[in-house]
Amino acid sequence: MTKRLILAINPGSTSTKIGLFDGKEEVMTRTVRHAIDVTGLTLPEQLPHREQEVRALLEETGIAVNDLTAIVGRGGLLAPMTSGTYTVNDLMREDLTSGRFGMHASNLGGLIASKIGGAEGIPSFIVDPVVVDEMDELARKTGMPEINRRSIFHALNQKAVAKRFAAENGSDYNELNLIVAHLGGGITVGAHAAGRVIDVNNGLDGDGPLAPERAGSIPVGQVVELCYSTRYKESEMKKKIVGQGGLFAHLGTFDAIEIEQRVESGDDEARLLYETMAYRVAQEISKHGATLCGRVDAILLTGGIAYSEWLTEKIKERVTYLAPVHVYPGEDELKALAEGALRVIEKEETARVYEGDTHGTRI
């Protein structure tokens, strides 16, 4: 049987996760902890080092680049786009390198894939980056003309889990109405209607439920007062929203396992805050019952914190009236990337072309 070797690359801030798949079957996964400190380098400066470490791992495992069928990288901050698998083209490389839409380690995914595959003519792709934008216009508008809601969410994992649920139940994702909640350091809850995420909270900018490291939606007037109180600089306020907000701000940790242990040991404050997070997630899920006009086939809970039965049970208690709840703990991003590339290889989907800012820069 012909091998369909797919290399998947998911860069993080201080490491790079690498997976090799033969079709859907995992051959190898590895997390490379970088030999040098990359945190002080710009993303373009990091690229040669990260590329070399991926090449070294391939050499170590006896895989030649020309043995690969495709290389797929985690999609970074780009212009808003429709869900799918995209070929890495010149415009995408330019936007990922310049950081026109933002700088994040995930920008390096498509760049590394393109660098390694380019010389050998191996196709390079990205799949469902965080800027997937399929929102209805109704969902964008706010009470301030200067501000529209933005679609920035855990698109890769939400889409992969939704398609997995559909396949397991003999259904077509494009014919289902689902509510998918990704529970991690940030939390996003999306309303999936017939294959499109028509509404979702922007977990990066403080929209939605409080999360382990993110404040979530909070009264705007009080935030304005805090901003003008001179107590905090702009950079400090941003950290209070993302990075040092949420459970961390109250409990001094964003480790959900540690927090749950504190709950079990009788820490009343930890219990109140952990249950508050479940309460807010349930509210966000319930809101999308209205988004989908009450026609919800299933609610899916995923992400690293979905391993917590205590938390998922608290959420279930409040939302099972809407639809059956299914739990898919974890986020197998490397496999999701490989499956996106495989759908193109097997002609189940056509690779999309990145066209950049065609919507007047919504983000």
Secondary structure, DSSP 8 states (H G I E B T S, - for coil): ----EEEEEEE-SSEEEEEEEETTEEEEEEEEE-SS--TTS-HHHHHHHHHHHHHHHHHHTT--GGG-SEEEEE--S-S-B-SSEEE--HHHHHHHHHTTT---TTHHHHHHHHHHHHTTT--EEEES-TTB----HHHH--SSTT------S-HHHHHHHHHHHHHHTT--GGG-EEEEEEESSSEEEEEEETTEEEEE--TTTT-SS--SSB--S--HHHHHHHHTTSSS-HHHHHHHHBTS-HHHHHHS---HHHHHHHHHTT-HHHHHHHHHHHHHHHHHHHHHHHHTTT--SEEEEEEGGGG-HHHHHHHHHHHTTTS-EEEEEB--HHHHHHHHHHHHHTTSS--EE-----SS---
